[in-house]
Amino acid sequence: MRHATEHADVPTAELDTALRGGPFHVALRAAIAARGLPLQRVQHHLSRHGVKVGVTSLSYWQQGARRPQRPESLRAVRALEEILQLPDESLIRLLAEVGERSTAGRPGGRSYRSLVEASDVLDRLTADLGWSVDGGLHTLGHHECVRIGARRELAGREAHHIVRAHSDGVDRFVAVHHGDRGCDPRRMTVRALENCRTGRLRWDQDTGVLVAELLFDTRLRSGDTFLFRYAVEDGTAGTAREHVQRFGSPGGQYALQVRFDPAALPARCHRFAQHSPAAPRSGRQDLAVTGLHHCAHVVEPRIRPGIVGIAWEWE
């Protein structure tokens, strides 16, 4: 017997439909909306059930950018069924119906399981830095250049962010770098290039995730815009075959450029997208490697939740 925790509204037709046919993230989002609960309240109720889940994870779960996988995450899903006044096993069943998608056609790509594990680690590392879902910032533009070295390795990348504050007092950003398999985040370096300086660093050796606190030279007020640049020097792993960028919320323009060393040019290169780590890749578009610096690029006019990337094949 379920007990109401907030609003006792009758589930909407949208929720009933989502619970019957899924997918999981649509059902979760509809259930949260039907109960009128902000994510902070959902997190509070989970903590009362003895389950710790970050607001970032909850946001990504309901957007389809991530899926619960670890035992603690599955405990949270079962608790959510009670908190949101849903039938037993309704959300768990939707998770079980999908499972892990095959990655047989993606040489060198990261599996769904590895992405989920990295997401859980990222939640822990960003929480350690006191970073919230978006840190009070909305992305107007995000441009990055990835460098592939002569050994076919991810040598490094440079990122240029254009943001607008939607709350007062914002004075930092937490950058995320996910190295390739076998990388050593302890040997990576982060350089602040413009309008920021490097603060605290956190990393996880097993997943190759590095997070870096970038401190602004000013404190933003709501509505203020800000530009900053930083770079990550990597070069600690083996052969790179793709670069992906994951977005948890909508935003402005995203541009990704991959620059290849003249001594290591790919045979083929293409753009791809995914709605979530569990979804099949779509939107494939062949890309030419052109110019003096041997670059391939994609431009997304509007950021949408999900994954965008460039993959390449070596002879």
N, C-alpha and C positions, 0 to 999 in steps of 0.2 A: 504494500500500500504506500503510494507516494504521498509525501507531505509537501505542501506549498512552502517555498522559501521566500518568494517575493510576490509578484503578481500572479493571481490564479486565473489568468485568461484562458479561455478554451483555445487549444492549438488551432492555428489557421489551416486553411485548405492547402496552402503551400507547404506547411510543415508535414501534414499528413502524407502528401504526395512524395516529399523528400524522404520521409522515413520508410516508405514502401519501396522506392526505387533508387534512392541515393542520388548522387554519390555522397560519401561521408561528409565532405566539407559543406555541401549545400544543406544537408540535414542539420548539421551543427549550427550553421549560421541562422537557419530558419528557427531553430529551437531557441537560440539566444535572443533573437529578435522577438519571438512570440512571448517570451517571459519579460522582455523589456529590461534586461540586465546589461549594464556596461561591463566590459571585460575585467575591470578592477574588482567589481562585485563578484564576478564568477571566480576570479582568483581567490578572493577572500573566502568564499564558500568552500572551495577546494582545500584551502589550508585548514579549515575547520574539520574537514574529513581526513586530515593527516596527509594530504597530498600536496607537494610543492611543484607548481608549474608556473613558468613565467608568463607575463602578459604577452610577451613577444611570441611565445609558442602558441598561445591561444589564438592570437591574431592570425598567425600563419596557418593554423589548423582550419580555421573557418574560411580562409581564402583559398585553400587548396595548394598553397605553396609548400606545405609540409604535411606529413601524416604521422600520427602517433605510432610508435613501433616498440620502444623499450618497455620493459615490465612496469616501470614507474608511470610511463605515459599511458599504458593500457589501464592501470589502476585509476588514473585520472579520468579516462573515458567512462569507466563504470560509475565513478562518482558523479560525472556530469549527467548521466542518465537519471540519477536521483535528484540532483540539484535542479535540473531542467524539467522534471516531472515527466520523464519519458518511459515507455515500456522497457522492462528488463531486456538486455541484449540488443536493443534496437540500433545503437550506434556501433557496438562491437561487431554485430552481424555485417554492417556495411563495410567495416574495415576488412573483415575476413573474406568478403566476396571479391575484393580486388586483389589483395596480396601483392607480392612483388612482381613487377613486370620484367620480362626477359630483356637482357641487354646484349643478346647474341649478335645483333646487327650493329653494335656500337663499339668497334675496337678502340680500346684506350679510354672509353667513357667511364664516368663514375657511376656505380650502381645506385639504385634507390636506397639500399640499406646504408651504403657509405654516406650518402647525402643526409639521411636521417640522423646517423650517428654524429656527423659534423654539425647538424643543426642543434642537437642536444648539447654538444660541447659549446657551441657558440652562445647558447642561452646562458650557460654557466659562466663563461668568460666575460660576457657583457654585463651580466648581473654583478659580477665581482667588481666591475668598474662603475656600477651604479647607473648603467645606461638603460633607458626605457625603450619602448617600441621604435620611436623615430627621433627621440631626443629633442622634441619640440621643433623639428625642422621639416620643411616640405621641399622636395627636390624640384628645382626648375630646370636644371641641366646637369648631366653627368657624362663626362667625356673621359675615356681612358685609352691609353696606348700600351699594348703588351709587347714586350721584346722577346723574341725567340733567338737563342744564341747559336753559335757555330756547332755546339754539341747536340743541337735540337732540344735544348733544355729551356724551361721558363726562366729567362735571365732576370726579368723584373717587369714592373709596370709603373706607369705614372697616371694619376687620376686628377681631374679638374672638376670640382663641384661648384654649382651655383644653387644656392638655397635661399629659402625665405623662412624666417622664424614665425611660428604661430603661437608662441607664448613668450612671456618676458623672461629675461635673465639667461638666455641660452649663450653659453660661452665655450662650447666644445663639440667635437664630433668623434665618434668611434669608428675607425676604418677597419675593414675586415679583409684579410688576405688568406686564400685557401691554396696552399701549395700542392704540387702534384705528388703522386704516390712515391714514398721514399724520401721526401724532403726533410729538412731539418730546420724547423722554425727558429731554433736557438741561434743559428748562423745567419738568419736574415736581418736586414737593417731597414729601418724606416726613416725617410728623410722628409722633413717639412720644407716645402719649396716656396710657399707664398701665403701670407696672412695667417699663419698658424705656427705652432711649435710642438714638438713631440713631447707627450706626457708619459703615462704609464703604458707598459706593454704586458700582454698576457698571451700564452700560447699553449697548445696541446700537441704533444709529440706524436701521438698515435694517429690523429686525423690530419695533422699538418695545418691546423687553423692558427692564425696569428691575428690578434686584435691590437690596435694601437689607438691610444687617446691622443687626439689632436686638439690643442688648446688655442682658441682664437685670441687675437690681440685686442678684442673688444667684447663687451657684453651686449647682446642683441635684444632689442625690444620687439614685441609682436608686430609683424608687418615688415621688419627690416630685411633687406636682402644682403647676401654675403657671398664672396668668392674665395676659394682657397684651393691650394694644390699640394699634393704630397706624392712620394714615390716609395716603392718597396723594392729593394734589391734582393733577389732570390738566388737562383743558380745552384740550388742545393739538391735537386732531384735529377732523374733521368729524362728520357724522351717525353716531350709534351705533345699531345695530340689534339687538344682543344682548350678553349677558355670560355667559361660560363659566368654569367652574372645573374644572381637571383634577386628579385624584387618582391617585397612583402606588401607594398602599397603603391597606388598609382602616382604618377609624377609627370615631369616634363620630358624633354628630349634626352635620349641616351645614344651615344655614339661609341662604338668599339672599333679600334684599329689594332691589327696584329702586324708587327714588323718583323720580317725574317732576315736573319744574317745571310749575306750572299753565298756563304759556304754551305748553307743548309736550307734549300728552297723546297717547298712541298710539291708533290705531284698534283694534288687537287685540294680545293678549299671550298667550304660551303657554310652558309648561315643556317641556323635551326632555332626552334623555339619549343618550349614545353609549358603546359598550364601548371604542372606540378612535377616534382621528382618522380612520381609514380605514373605519370601520363606518358604516352608515346610521343616521340619527337615529331614535329610537324613544321610546316612553313620552310621546307628546305629550299635554298637558293644558292646556286653555284656562284662562287666569287672568283674574280680574277686577282692575281698577285701582280701588281703593276708598280711603276714608278722607280725612281732612283733608289729608294729605300725598301723596295720589294714588300709592299703593304697590301693587305686586304682589309676591308672595313664594312661595317653595317651601320645604318642610322635608323633608330626607332623614334618617330616623331613624338610619340606619347608612351611613357612607361606604363605598363600594365603588370599586375601581380603575376609572377611566374618566372620563367627562365628564358634568357636569350644568350646565344653563344655562337662562336665560330669554331668549326672543327676542320682538321686537315689530315691528309694522308701522305705518308712518306713512301718513296720507291723502295 
